[in-house]
Amino acid sequence: MTSANLALRTPFSLSFWIKPDANRVNNDAWLVGQKGDAAVAYLGPVNGHSGDSGKVSFALVNKVAGSRDIDLRVTDPAAVSTSAWTHYVITVGLNSTGAAVTGTTMMLYRNGVSVATATRNEPYYLYNNIWTIADAQGGSNNSGSLP
């Protein structure tokens, strides 16, 4: 399923529930994200984004002209449950000093508890506002960008 243009800007938050099939939990897969990999939640390493098999990660990609893509990523330290639904929330905020944006902070929550934080001293902005949700059974495949 693909959303309409959501016109999201940073800061933003993303919330989703997951209960992967026990036979597929270690098959690295997209969960929800943007075409072109601008922002993506996923299980395991996928399409150039590092991660741990069976664990949920969220990454933002810095698409600054003339520089290489650099992920700002958080990963849940615990493996995702295959026996119960798990609620994840990712919050992304811009840090500032006065009017100047000085960095980005991302926090990952599992069932209402903060489990990971990442900060980088550069701004990360959404440049694509079309989001795709992977198949509810096992996520999409690991063959590249979102369907």
N, C-alpha and C positions, 0 to 999 in steps of 0.2 A: 504494500500500500504506500502511496506517495502523497505527501501533503500538498496543499496549495502553498503559494508564497506566504510564509508566516511573518515576514518583515521583522525578524528578531534582530536585536542588536546586543552587543555586550554592554552591561552584564545580562546574563540569562541563567535559567535553570532548566534542567531536563529531568523528567521523572518517568520511570518505567518499571513494570513488574516482569519477572522472568522465572520460569520453571522449566529448564531444559530437560529433554528426554535423556535418561541415563545412558543410552547407547550413543548419544551424539554430543554429550557435554564436552568431550575432549577433541571434537572436530572443530578446529578453529573457525569462527563464524562471526559475521556482522550481526548486530542486534538492531540498532537504529543509528541513522547518521545522514550525512549530506553527500550527495554525489560529488565526486572529485575529492573526497576524503577531508574536507575542511574540518569537520567535527564528526566523531564516530564513537559509539559504544560497541564493544566487541568482546568475544571470548577468545583467549589465546592470542598468539601473534597472527596478524592478518595484513596482507598487502603492504608490507613495509613498516607497519606499526608493531613495535615490540609489545610483548605481553606474556603471560603465563597460561599454559593450557588449563582449562577448567576454571579460570578466574576472570572476572569482569574488569575491563579497563575502559577508560574514556580518554580520547586524545583530541587535541586541537592542533591544527597545523598552521604555522606562521607562513603566510604567502607574501612576503615582502619582495617587491621587485628587485631583481639582481642578487638575491641571497638564496641560499639553499633552504629547503623546507625543514623546519625543526619542530618536532612534537613537544607539546606540553602535555604530560600524561600522568594519570593516576590509575593505580591498580589495587583492587581489593586484595588484602593479604590472605583472605580465606577463600577456599574453593566455593563455587556457587552450589547451592542445594539442588538436588534432583528430586527430593521428596516433598518439598514445600515451596510455595511461591515466595520470592524474595523481592522486596521493593528497593530500588536504587534511585537516588537523586544526585545529580551533578550540579553544582553551582559554579558559575564562572563570573569573576568580578575583576574590574580594572582598578589597580592601585594608583593613587595620584598624590602629588605634592602640589598644592594650590591648583592651578588649571592644567598642569602638565601631567600626562599619563606616564607613570614610571614602571609599570609592570602589570602582570596578570596573576591572579590566584585562582586555583581550581580546587574544589573540595568534593569528595565522594562520600556519600552516606549510604549505609546498608540498614534497612529497617529502622531508620531514624537515628542511627548512631554514626558519627563521623569515623571513617576507616582509613582515609588517605587524603593528603593535601600536597599540592605542588605549586610552586611559585617561580616565575621567571621574570627577570628585569627587562621585559619588553612587552608591548601590547599585542594581544591576540584578538583579532576581530573576525566576526562571521562575514564571509563574502558571498555566501550562497544560502538562500533561505528555503530551499526545497529539501524536505526531510523524507527519508524512506524508512519504513519499518519492515524488518525481516520477517519471514514466515514464523508463526507462533510455535511451531513444533521444534525446530532446531536451528533457526537462523538461516541466513543465506550461506552460500559457499565461500570458499577462500580464493576465488579466482580473480579477484581484482576489486573494482569499485562496486558500489551498490547496484542492484538490478534497476 
